[in-house]
Amino acid sequence: MRIVLLGAPGAGKGTIAKLLSDFDGSVQISTGDILRNAVKAKTKLGLEAQGYMERGELVPDRLIMDIMEARLQEPDCAKGYLLDGFPRTIPQAEELKKLLTKLNMKLDAVINIDVPKEVILDRLTTRRTCSNPDCQEIYNIKSKPPSPDGKCLKCGSPAVQRADETVEAITKRLETYNEKTAPLIDFYAKEGLLKTIASLSSDEIVSQIKEAVK
C-alpha cells in the first residue's frame, strides 16, 4: 500500500506504520529518517542537508523533495510505502503530488488518525526514552515502564523524559501542528483520498486502513 499517515504528535503514527509494515512489507518513511540516513551515507543531497541542520536551520522543501524522490525509487519501496509525518504543509503536499505524477505513482489513501488532546498529553508526558543513542528504546511509565530505578530494560542506560515531551512543549507542538499540518486534512479531502479514523485501538485503526485501501 502507498499511504500518508496524518495525525498530531502522539497520535500513534509510528506504531500504526510498524504494524502495517509487518502486514504487507510496505516501508515506513519519515523525513527525519531519510534526512539522517542521507547525512550518514554522505550523499551529495545528505551533505547539503547537513549544512542546514548544523546551522540550526530548517532543511528547505526543495532539498527534502529531492531526497524523497531518491528514497521512493529505492528497491524496498516496490512493495509500498507509508509516509509518516510527511507532508507537513500544503506546499509539501502539492510538491509530493507533482513528484508522484513524475514517478508514475499514486497514493492509495491518506489516513488521518484523530486522537483527543487529553489522550495525546497523557501518552507523551508519560513516555520515557532510553538515553543511549544506540538504543533509544521507548517506555511508558503507565503501560510499559522501565526498571524500578528508571533504567532501560535492554541496555541499562537511564530512561529519561525528552525535553519536547513536557506538558508545555507538547502543547506548543500541538499548536504548531494545528496551524501548519491540520490544513492538510481539507487538502486531501478535496483530493478524494482522506479517511479519518477516530479510535484509540491500534488493531482497530489497522483494520480500518486495510479496508480503506482494498
C-alpha positions as CSV (number, residue, x, y, z in Angstrom):
1,M,0.0,0.0,0.0
2,R,1.0,3.6,-0.6
3,I,-0.4,5.9,2.1
4,V,0.2,9.1,4.0
5,L,-0.4,9.0,7.8
6,L,-1.6,12.2,9.3
7,G,-2.1,12.9,13.0
8,A,-0.9,15.1,15.8
9,P,2.3,14.2,17.7
10,G,1.4,11.3,19.9
11,A,-1.4,10.1,17.7
12,G,0.4,6.8,17.2
13,K,1.5,7.1,13.5
14,G,4.8,5.3,14.2
15,T,3.1,2.4,15.9
16,I,0.5,2.1,13.1
17,A,3.2,2.3,10.4
18,K,5.1,-0.6,12.0
19,L,2.0,-2.8,12.2
20,L,1.2,-2.1,8.5
21,S,4.8,-2.7,7.5
22,D,4.7,-6.1,9.3
23,F,1.4,-6.8,7.5
24,D,2.4,-6.4,3.9
25,G,6.1,-5.2,3.7
26,S,5.3,-1.6,3.0
27,V,8.2,0.6,4.1
28,Q,7.8,3.3,6.8
29,I,9.3,6.5,5.6
30,S,9.7,9.7,7.7
31,T,11.6,12.8,6.7
32,G,13.7,12.6,9.9
33,D,14.8,9.1,9.0
34,I,15.6,9.9,5.3
35,L,17.5,13.1,6.2
36,R,19.6,11.2,8.9
37,N,20.3,8.4,6.5
38,A,21.3,10.7,3.7
39,V,23.7,12.6,6.0
40,K,25.1,9.3,7.4
41,A,25.6,8.0,3.8
42,K,27.3,11.3,2.9
43,T,25.4,11.5,-0.3
44,K,25.5,14.8,-2.2
45,L,22.0,15.7,-1.0
46,G,22.8,14.5,2.5
47,L,25.9,16.7,2.8
48,E,23.8,19.7,1.6
49,A,21.1,18.9,4.2
50,Q,23.8,18.5,6.9
51,G,24.9,22.1,6.4
52,Y,21.4,23.4,7.1
53,M,21.0,21.1,10.1
54,E,24.3,22.1,11.7
55,R,23.4,25.8,11.3
56,G,20.2,25.1,13.1
57,E,18.2,26.0,10.0
58,L,15.2,24.2,8.5
59,V,16.1,22.0,5.6
60,P,14.3,23.6,2.6
61,D,11.4,21.9,0.9
62,R,13.4,21.7,-2.4
63,L,16.0,19.6,-0.8
64,I,13.6,17.4,1.2
65,M,11.7,16.7,-2.1
66,D,15.0,15.7,-3.9
67,I,15.8,13.3,-1.0
68,M,12.3,12.0,-1.0
69,E,12.4,11.4,-4.8
70,A,15.6,9.3,-4.4
71,R,14.1,7.4,-1.5
72,L,10.9,6.4,-3.2
73,Q,12.8,4.9,-6.1
74,E,14.8,2.6,-3.9
75,P,14.0,-1.2,-4.3
76,D,12.4,-1.7,-0.9
77,C,9.6,0.8,-1.8
78,A,8.4,-1.5,-4.6
79,K,6.0,-3.2,-2.1
80,G,4.6,0.1,-1.0
81,Y,5.4,2.9,1.5
82,L,3.9,4.6,4.5
83,L,4.7,8.3,4.7
84,D,4.9,9.0,8.4
85,G,4.7,12.7,9.2
86,F,5.2,13.9,5.6
87,P,3.9,16.0,4.1
88,R,3.7,18.6,6.9
89,T,2.4,21.6,5.0
90,I,0.2,22.4,1.9
91,P,3.3,23.4,-0.2
92,Q,4.9,20.0,0.6
93,A,1.6,18.2,-0.3
94,E,1.5,20.0,-3.6
95,E,5.1,19.1,-4.4
96,L,4.5,15.5,-3.4
97,K,1.6,15.3,-5.8
98,K,3.9,16.5,-8.6
99,L,6.6,14.1,-7.6
100,L,4.3,11.1,-7.6
101,T,3.0,12.1,-11.0
102,K,6.5,12.3,-12.3
103,L,7.3,8.8,-10.9
104,N,4.1,7.4,-12.2
105,M,2.9,6.6,-8.7
106,K,-0.3,7.4,-6.9
107,L,-1.4,7.2,-3.2
108,D,-4.0,4.6,-2.2
109,A,-5.2,6.7,0.8
110,V,-4.4,9.4,3.3
111,I,-5.3,8.3,6.8
112,N,-6.0,10.9,9.5
113,I,-5.6,9.4,12.9
114,D,-7.9,11.5,15.2
115,V,-6.9,11.4,18.9
116,P,-8.2,13.7,21.6
117,K,-5.7,16.2,23.0
118,E,-6.0,14.9,26.6
119,V,-5.1,11.4,25.4
120,I,-2.0,12.8,23.5
121,L,-0.9,14.8,26.5
122,D,-1.2,11.7,28.7
123,R,0.7,9.5,26.2
124,L,3.6,11.8,25.7
125,T,4.1,13.1,29.2
126,T,4.3,9.5,30.5
127,R,6.7,8.5,27.7
128,R,10.4,7.8,28.6
129,T,13.2,7.2,26.1
130,C,16.5,5.3,26.7
131,S,19.3,7.9,26.8
132,N,21.7,5.6,25.0
133,P,21.7,6.9,21.3
134,D,22.4,3.4,20.1
135,C,19.3,2.0,21.8
136,Q,16.5,4.7,22.1
137,E,14.0,2.1,23.4
138,I,10.6,3.7,24.2
139,Y,8.8,3.2,27.5
140,N,5.7,4.5,29.2
141,I,5.6,4.8,33.0
142,K,1.9,3.5,32.9
143,S,1.8,0.8,30.2
144,K,5.4,-0.2,29.6
145,P,7.6,1.0,32.4
146,P,11.4,0.9,32.6
147,S,13.1,-0.8,35.5
148,P,12.0,0.3,39.0
149,D,15.1,2.6,39.2
150,G,14.3,4.1,35.8
151,K,16.8,2.2,33.7
152,C,16.4,0.8,30.2
153,L,15.5,-2.9,30.3
154,K,17.6,-3.6,27.2
155,C,20.9,-1.8,27.8
156,G,20.7,-0.4,31.4
157,S,21.0,3.3,30.5
158,P,18.8,5.8,32.2
159,A,15.3,6.2,30.6
160,V,14.6,9.9,30.5
161,Q,11.8,12.3,29.7
162,R,12.7,14.2,26.5
163,A,12.7,18.0,26.6
164,D,9.9,18.1,24.0
165,E,7.6,15.8,26.0
166,T,6.7,18.1,28.9
167,V,3.2,19.5,29.0
168,E,4.4,22.9,27.9
169,A,6.4,21.6,25.0
170,I,3.7,19.2,23.8
171,T,1.1,22.0,24.0
172,K,3.3,24.1,21.7
173,R,3.9,21.2,19.3
174,L,0.1,20.7,19.1
175,E,-0.4,24.4,18.3
176,T,2.2,24.1,15.6
177,Y,0.5,21.0,14.2
178,N,-2.9,22.7,14.1
179,E,-1.5,25.7,12.4
180,K,0.7,24.1,9.7
181,T,-0.3,20.5,9.3
182,A,-4.1,20.2,10.1
183,P,-5.0,22.1,6.9
184,L,-3.8,19.0,5.0
185,I,-7.0,17.3,6.1
186,D,-9.0,19.6,3.9
187,F,-6.4,19.4,1.1
188,Y,-6.7,15.6,0.9
189,A,-10.4,15.6,1.4
190,K,-10.7,17.6,-1.8
191,E,-8.4,15.1,-3.5
192,G,-10.8,12.3,-2.5
193,L,-8.1,10.5,-0.6
194,L,-8.9,11.2,3.0
195,K,-10.2,8.7,5.6
196,T,-10.4,9.9,9.2
197,I,-10.2,7.2,11.9
198,A,-11.2,8.1,15.4
199,S,-10.0,5.2,17.5
200,L,-7.5,4.6,20.3
201,S,-7.1,0.9,19.4
202,S,-4.1,0.2,17.1
203,D,-5.6,-3.0,15.9
204,E,-8.9,-1.3,15.0
205,I,-7.0,1.5,13.2
206,V,-5.0,-1.0,11.2
207,S,-8.2,-3.0,10.3
208,Q,-9.9,0.2,9.0
209,I,-6.8,1.2,7.0
210,K,-6.8,-2.3,5.3
211,E,-10.4,-1.9,4.5
212,A,-9.9,1.6,3.1
213,V,-7.1,0.5,0.6
214,K,-8.8,-2.6,-0.6
